[in-house]
Amino acid sequence: MAHLLHIDSSIQGDASVSRRLTARAAAAWRSAHPDGTVTYRDLGTNPLPHLDAAGGLAAMVPPEQHTPEQAAAWARILEIAEEVKAADTVLLGLPLYNFGPPSSVKAWVDHLIVPGVSVDPETSAGLLGGRDFVVVASRGGGYGEGTPREGWDHAQTWLPHGVSLTGLEPRFITAELTLAAVRPAMAGLVPLAEQSLAAAERAIDELWVPARV
């Protein structure tokens, strides 16, 4: 049975563009997989703790030697990895905060990269490959080629490197200029923002459409 892991990370609630788009994507996935199941994780409202001494060392200490803090951290690490392993498709909402990913997404990746769990400790091969990893990115400004802030989006450039050890390979759908409608200084960019959003919605709607022969 097909299984989707749906992850949101925006802190914007109902105002979030990435949440609206991942909801659209999840609905499209359900339509294509009517018998499928879904696990939902909200990093925006229930973030994982950043790795501390206990969490960082838990993977380096045999479980029978874990302190209570390390045991709790290890259980959390296994939970995160098992969610991905159980999924055929992983759907992640990735807003751009201060030119980088939300720290909650970085914490999720840090919990995911563990030798023996997501990475083969002998060959360094990723153990989570073969899954469809769809990332719906949103960014308030414009960071494309030729713009004044070209290359300033460090979330979309970082994530493929961040998860590369696991074998996951993200494919991106991006809506940009999402702040144009609420920032007076960006009012002239509203048409471009609408075009970008419409293109992202079309790409989402085509994600799981059966190929025509």
C-alpha positions in Angstrom: 0.0 0.0 0.0 1.3 3.4 -1.0 2.3 5.7 1.9 3.0 9.4 2.0 5.0 11.3 4.6 3.8 14.9 4.6 5.9 17.4 6.5 5.2 21.1 7.0 7.7 23.6 8.5 6.2 27.0 8.1 5.4 29.0 11.2 2.8 31.1 9.3 -0.2 29.0 9.9 -3.1 29.7 7.5 -1.1 32.5 5.9 1.6 30.1 4.7 2.0 29.6 1.0 4.1 26.5 1.5 1.4 25.0 3.7 -1.3 25.7 1.1 0.8 24.2 -1.6 1.7 21.0 0.3 -2.0 20.6 1.2 -2.7 20.8 -2.5 0.0 18.3 -3.2 -1.2 15.9 -0.5 -4.7 16.1 -1.9 -3.3 15.3 -5.4 -1.4 12.3 -4.0 -4.5 11.0 -2.2 -6.5 11.3 -5.4 -3.9 9.3 -7.3 -3.6 6.7 -4.4 -7.1 6.4 -3.0 -6.1 3.4 -0.9 -2.9 5.0 0.4 -2.1 6.1 3.9 -0.5 9.3 5.2 1.7 10.3 8.1 1.8 14.0 8.9 4.5 15.8 10.8 4.4 19.6 11.6 7.8 21.0 12.3 6.4 24.5 12.5 4.2 23.8 15.5 6.0 20.8 17.0 9.7 21.2 16.1 12.3 18.6 16.9 14.9 19.7 19.4 18.2 20.7 17.9 20.9 18.1 18.5 22.6 18.6 21.9 25.2 16.6 23.6 22.7 13.8 24.4 21.3 13.7 20.9 24.5 14.0 19.1 26.2 11.3 21.1 23.3 8.9 21.2 24.3 7.4 17.9 27.9 6.9 19.0 27.1 5.0 22.2 25.8 1.4 22.3 22.1 1.5 23.3 22.7 -0.6 26.4 25.0 2.2 27.6 22.7 5.1 26.9 21.9 7.6 29.7 18.1 8.3 30.0 18.7 11.5 27.9 20.5 9.6 25.2 17.9 6.8 25.2 15.1 9.4 24.6 17.2 11.1 21.8 17.9 7.7 20.2 14.2 6.8 20.2 13.4 10.1 18.5 16.1 9.5 15.9 14.7 6.1 15.1 11.2 7.5 14.9 12.2 10.1 12.3 14.1 7.5 10.2 11.2 5.0 10.4 8.7 7.6 9.1 10.9 8.1 6.0 11.5 4.3 5.6 7.8 3.6 5.7 7.0 6.2 3.0 7.0 5.7 -0.8 6.8 9.5 -1.1 8.1 12.3 1.1 6.5 15.7 0.8 8.2 18.6 2.4 7.1 22.2 2.6 10.2 24.5 2.6 9.8 28.2 3.2 12.8 30.5 3.0 13.7 32.2 6.3 16.5 34.7 6.4 17.9 33.3 3.1 18.1 29.7 4.6 15.9 26.8 5.6 13.9 26.9 8.8 16.0 25.7 11.6 13.4 23.0 12.2 14.1 21.5 8.8 17.9 21.5 9.6 17.1 19.7 12.9 15.0 17.1 11.0 17.9 16.5 8.6 20.3 16.2 11.6 18.1 13.6 13.2 17.9 11.7 9.9 21.6 11.3 9.1 22.8 8.4 11.4 25.2 5.7 10.4 23.5 2.3 10.6 20.1 3.9 10.3 20.1 6.0 7.1 23.7 5.5 6.0 25.6 2.2 5.6 28.5 2.5 8.1 30.8 0.4 6.0 30.1 1.6 2.4 28.7 5.1 3.3 25.8 4.3 0.9 22.5 5.9 1.6 19.8 3.6 2.9 16.8 5.8 2.1 17.1 6.1 -1.7 14.4 5.0 -4.1 11.7 7.3 -2.6 10.0 10.2 -4.3 11.1 13.3 -2.4 9.0 16.3 -3.4 9.9 19.6 -1.9 7.5 22.5 -2.2 9.5 25.6 -1.7 8.3 29.2 -1.1 10.2 32.4 -1.0 9.0 35.9 -0.4 11.4 37.6 -2.8 12.9 36.8 -6.2 16.2 34.9 -6.3 16.3 33.7 -9.8 19.0 34.2 -12.5 19.6 37.9 -13.1 17.9 39.2 -10.0 19.8 41.4 -7.5 19.7 38.5 -4.9 20.5 35.7 -7.3 22.0 32.8 -5.3 20.8 34.1 -1.9 18.3 31.2 -1.5 20.5 28.9 0.6 17.6 26.6 1.5 17.1 25.1 -1.9 20.8 24.8 -2.6 21.6 23.3 0.8 18.9 20.6 1.1 20.2 18.2 -1.7 23.6 18.3 0.0 22.1 18.0 3.4 20.3 14.7 2.7 22.8 13.4 0.1 24.3 10.9 2.6 20.9 9.2 3.0 20.2 8.6 -0.6 17.3 10.9 -0.8 17.2 13.2 -3.9 14.7 16.1 -3.7 12.9 17.5 -6.6 11.7 21.1 -6.2 8.5 23.0 -7.0 9.0 26.6 -6.1 6.7 29.6 -5.7 8.5 33.0 -5.3 7.6 36.6 -4.7 5.0 35.4 -2.2 5.3 38.7 -0.2 4.4 40.9 -3.2 0.7 41.0 -2.2 1.5 42.3 1.3 4.5 44.5 0.8 3.7 47.9 -0.8 7.3 48.2 -2.1 6.7 44.9 -4.1 3.3 45.9 -5.6 4.7 46.0 -9.1 5.8 42.4 -8.8 2.3 41.0 -8.1 1.7 39.8 -11.6 5.0 37.9 -11.5 4.1 36.5 -8.1 0.7 35.3 -9.5 2.5 33.7 -12.5 4.9 31.9 -10.2 2.2 30.6 -7.9 0.1 29.4 -10.8 3.1 27.6 -12.3 3.7 25.9 -8.9 0.1 24.8 -8.7 0.2 23.4 -12.2 3.4 21.5 -11.4 1.7 20.1 -8.3 -1.4 19.0 -10.2 0.8 17.1 -12.6 2.9 15.3 -10.1 1.0 12.0 -10.0 -1.0 12.2 -13.2 -0.6 8.8 -15.0 1.6 9.0 -18.0 -0.2 9.0 -21.3 0.7 6.4 -23.9 
